[in-house]
Amino acid sequence: MARSRSAMRAANAPVLTTCPYCGVGCGVRVDSVKTPVRGDEQHPANAGRLCVKGSALGETLGLDGRLLYPLRRDRAAPDALQRIDWNAALDEVAARFARTIAEHGPDSVAFYVSGQLLTEDYYVANKLMKGFIGSANIDTNSRLCMSSAVAGHKRAFGEDIVPGCYEDFELADLVVLVGSNTAWCHPVLYQRIVAEKERRPQMRIVVVDPRHTPTCDLADLHLPLAPGSDVALFNGLLAWLARHDAGDRDYVEAHTQGVDAALACAQATAGDLDALAARCELTRDKLETFYRWFAETEKTVTLFSQGVNQSRQGTDKVNAIINCHLYTGRVGKPGSGPFSMTGQPNAMGGREVGGLSNTLAAHLEFSDAQQRDCVSRFWNAPRLASTPGLKAVDLFDAMHAGHIKAVWIIATNPVVSLPDADRVREALRRCDFVVVSDVVASTDTSRHADLLLPAQAWGEKDGTVTNSERCISRQRAFRAAPGEAQPDWWVLAEVGKRLGHAGAFTYASAHEIFDEHARLSAFENDGERLFDLRGLVGLGAAAYDALAPIRWPVLQPGQGSDRLLGDGRFPMPDGRAAFVATEPQRPAHPVSAAFPLILNTGRVRDQWHTMTRTGTAPTLGAHLPEPFVDVHPGDALTQGVRDGALARVSTEWGSLVARVRCRTELRRGQIFVPIHWNDQFASDARVGALVNPVVDPISGEPEFKHTPARIEDFGFDWCGVLFTRGDIERTQLAWWARVQLAGVQRYEFAGRGAVADRGAWARAVLGIDDATPDWIEYRDEANGVYHAAAFREGRLHACLYIAPSSALPSRQWLAERFERARITGRDRLSLLAGAPVGAAADDGPLVCSCFRVGRNAIVRAIRERALKSPKEVTACLKAGGNCGSCVPEIRGLLADCALAEESS
């Protein structure tokens, strides 16, 4: 079996690797397996900074829930999994795929992969499917987050190019953040901007987002535009620039084409500023301020993310932004340019190797016969796919219809993450053969697998990733893989051999795959493609292992490239960039009387994707521990839901139940639900099931930001909270949400109907035997209050509280009881009362996850020490002193305290 070289390092040798979360691509230093991780001070992406998720990576290394051995499932007995050896598993995958291809053709099988894969894994998967199976039915969950940016780059520049680098954020005099809650989703980049803003207060920040997010804490101007009006906004900017002669005529004439059509479209659709303001639901003054700042600021960077990409018109939004930069000649220059911030650690690496179904490897294209021939000859693959394959949503639609009969899903959880997710689940049920490669034994997707294959996790994987600024970094292993977990590239290569292509998949290490990837990038590339790694060709194993972060293209050994396209030459047939006329469109599904609200989805600060990794980290669970729906107070009133209560959110495609949070940060008519929760962590919270399946016709990216919805009260008869070191019987509950804390699980729950004996019911839910002697309880039947706790060997084992929600105990206080080696008599009294007995202070809900500082502790410090700024809070409590993600919340607490003091 394959084992990475790096996994065999001495236990105490420091290892430089990369964070496996967002596309920032932070460097991580691991001094030993037993010590917490910290930022790599020498890595160009983060210079030692880490967000709270990166800082908590050490908490995700446990083996609880790990998939350690190949398992086979019998669909007649789905809960009975049979352990099998690797040879049997690999033979079965190859045999089932071969039989399906023989009977139904190569397009009857598919791979669905992930931006969590390393470049080497991605490369082998793409080569196997497109080069030797002969189908392009390999797509990736990166389709869901950045494929609109890819399509926009290719239309404008001729190739999928991010022209700038992170340094430009600090060199810019104007930073425009569009559709990005950067403070929460890319915290390290946000902190780089914050630091520069503090150094140069004259630097301006504009945030374009329908919501007032924590990112707005930094903004000089917030444009809370109407959902779906981004194209109109940037068309208006282009028209305004032309009307005020604020473009770079020489640049446009020398280096671009198509400007007249783009300007005509912009003028026709957004030239009237009053009509545009009404369309965007912004004041004319705000529009003119933004447009004036953009026009007068030479060093302008426009950063955009999922709020732009995840739309039926995502590609046009990208091009509308790029048009404005082309018109002013601000592309690829220091401190200037459009910049796509990717969502996953290796979304760009996947783009490089052709992980998307509509591209070939090395930025080569299906549409060019010479480029297809180039790949075919390089791989010696006469059966190379000749046409694009199915994009993600179409792929699962084809599976639902019976056209895809075998699928291999690697490192992703589509039953949670894809739109219309209940249909995706049904598609897997209908598929003849489902293989899932993952690190986790039980996910919403793996429940439908016929075969489960154990993959290596972070800390065990060896290879490379490419971040949002084109920086290739080594992900190095620092511990041996547990059980029989294997690298994804090895598993794919072994199946390739069994399918009869042994000569093409003889890799013995990740370094050999990387070398082939680099050689393909340079093969017959005379400069017409900017993606070129010829300077990395021929690295020996030691040189590959020591590879320092480097931005592509790499044309000479050790010489990367900070910026591209600044010389005005573009990888187009005529060498010119293309303006793209972008006509604004309304969302595909308008609101109606039945569904009067707009559902928006996105990420929260301390969780990642579908929580398979972050859900196991106690540090990350406490900040926002349960699924929620943000609602404007006015909408809550008209829809009959209350702050803090449970509500059912429904759309034409599905529904979920979540806790209501009334927030004035939202516009009226909008609601927001996070993407992370799944059936492992909540009873009914997969927001993907609610999202409409409409996609951008060019990129295939789904419209996650605009689905008509309604919200209504979720009736229940009683509610409560419980903590336990064991498992619970969830069928007794009408609704529940789970969070993993240090050594204990916390559940929020609600129920319906009368319970004859609360004590017997509580024991049944907690799995406490009636004979357990150390059990205490308190009942107040008249007020619907019940408290119980169980102890084992002097420690608190479980506790359960039922009461009106306002009378439930502090969760942080309860969690701290489980950290005690022994429970005192006072503790027992406190647990029975549901509140501390004596003068013990409750620090309240967590605000700063990095240093575990609660809201009440911050408020006390502000009041007692007359603190006036976040920096003073940090100096006093450390809160906000690491990743800075909580600084906007701290600033809000400062404002609340100041207001309370003025009112007193």
Secondary structure as GFF3:
##gff-version 3
##sequence-region A 1 904
A	DSSP	three_ten_helix	6	8	.	.	.	ID=ss1
A	DSSP	beta_strand	15	18	.	.	.	ID=ss2
A	DSSP	beta_strand	27	30	.	.	.	ID=ss3
A	DSSP	beta_strand	38	39	.	.	.	ID=ss4
A	DSSP	alpha_helix	52	55	.	.	.	ID=ss5
A	DSSP	three_ten_helix	57	60	.	.	.	ID=ss6
A	DSSP	beta_strand	71	74	.	.	.	ID=ss7
A	DSSP	beta_strand	77	83	.	.	.	ID=ss8
A	DSSP	alpha_helix	86	104	.	.	.	ID=ss9
A	DSSP	three_ten_helix	106	108	.	.	.	ID=ss10
A	DSSP	beta_strand	109	113	.	.	.	ID=ss11
A	DSSP	alpha_helix	119	126	.	.	.	ID=ss12
A	DSSP	pi_helix	127	133	.	.	.	ID=ss13
A	DSSP	beta_strand	138	140	.	.	.	ID=ss14
A	DSSP	three_ten_helix	141	144	.	.	.	ID=ss15
A	DSSP	alpha_helix	147	157	.	.	.	ID=ss16
A	DSSP	alpha_helix	167	171	.	.	.	ID=ss17
A	DSSP	beta_strand	174	178	.	.	.	ID=ss18
A	DSSP	alpha_helix	182	185	.	.	.	ID=ss19
A	DSSP	alpha_helix	187	199	.	.	.	ID=ss20
A	DSSP	beta_strand	204	208	.	.	.	ID=ss21
A	DSSP	three_ten_helix	214	218	.	.	.	ID=ss22
A	DSSP	beta_strand	221	223	.	.	.	ID=ss23
A	DSSP	alpha_helix	230	243	.	.	.	ID=ss24
A	DSSP	alpha_helix	249	255	.	.	.	ID=ss25
A	DSSP	beta_strand	256	257	.	.	.	ID=ss26
A	DSSP	alpha_helix	259	270	.	.	.	ID=ss27
A	DSSP	alpha_helix	273	280	.	.	.	ID=ss28
A	DSSP	alpha_helix	284	296	.	.	.	ID=ss29
A	DSSP	beta_strand	300	304	.	.	.	ID=ss30
A	DSSP	alpha_helix	306	309	.	.	.	ID=ss31
A	DSSP	alpha_helix	314	327	.	.	.	ID=ss32
A	DSSP	beta_strand	337	340	.	.	.	ID=ss33
A	DSSP	alpha_helix	347	353	.	.	.	ID=ss34
A	DSSP	three_ten_helix	361	363	.	.	.	ID=ss35
A	DSSP	alpha_helix	369	379	.	.	.	ID=ss36
A	DSSP	alpha_helix	392	400	.	.	.	ID=ss37
A	DSSP	beta_strand	406	410	.	.	.	ID=ss38
A	DSSP	alpha_helix	414	417	.	.	.	ID=ss39
A	DSSP	alpha_helix	421	430	.	.	.	ID=ss40
A	DSSP	beta_strand	433	438	.	.	.	ID=ss41
A	DSSP	three_ten_helix	446	448	.	.	.	ID=ss42
A	DSSP	beta_strand	451	454	.	.	.	ID=ss43
A	DSSP	beta_strand	463	466	.	.	.	ID=ss44
A	DSSP	beta_strand	471	475	.	.	.	ID=ss45
A	DSSP	alpha_helix	488	498	.	.	.	ID=ss46
A	DSSP	three_ten_helix	502	504	.	.	.	ID=ss47
A	DSSP	alpha_helix	510	522	.	.	.	ID=ss48
A	DSSP	three_ten_helix	534	536	.	.	.	ID=ss49
A	DSSP	alpha_helix	541	545	.	.	.	ID=ss50
A	DSSP	beta_strand	550	551	.	.	.	ID=ss51
A	DSSP	beta_strand	577	578	.	.	.	ID=ss52
A	DSSP	beta_strand	597	602	.	.	.	ID=ss53
A	DSSP	three_ten_helix	614	616	.	.	.	ID=ss54
A	DSSP	alpha_helix	618	621	.	.	.	ID=ss55
A	DSSP	beta_strand	628	631	.	.	.	ID=ss56
A	DSSP	alpha_helix	633	639	.	.	.	ID=ss57
A	DSSP	beta_strand	646	650	.	.	.	ID=ss58
A	DSSP	beta_strand	655	662	.	.	.	ID=ss59
A	DSSP	beta_strand	670	674	.	.	.	ID=ss60
A	DSSP	three_ten_helix	687	689	.	.	.	ID=ss61
A	DSSP	beta_strand	707	713	.	.	.	ID=ss62
A	DSSP	beta_strand	718	724	.	.	.	ID=ss63
A	DSSP	three_ten_helix	730	732	.	.	.	ID=ss64
A	DSSP	beta_strand	735	741	.	.	.	ID=ss65
A	DSSP	beta_strand	744	751	.	.	.	ID=ss66
A	DSSP	alpha_helix	758	766	.	.	.	ID=ss67
A	DSSP	beta_strand	775	780	.	.	.	ID=ss68
A	DSSP	three_ten_helix	781	783	.	.	.	ID=ss69
A	DSSP	beta_strand	785	792	.	.	.	ID=ss70
A	DSSP	beta_strand	795	802	.	.	.	ID=ss71
A	DSSP	three_ten_helix	805	807	.	.	.	ID=ss72
A	DSSP	alpha_helix	811	817	.	.	.	ID=ss73
A	DSSP	alpha_helix	825	833	.	.	.	ID=ss74
A	DSSP	beta_strand	846	848	.	.	.	ID=ss75
A	DSSP	beta_strand	853	854	.	.	.	ID=ss76
A	DSSP	alpha_helix	855	865	.	.	.	ID=ss77
A	DSSP	alpha_helix	870	877	.	.	.	ID=ss78
A	DSSP	alpha_helix	887	903	.	.	.	ID=ss79
###
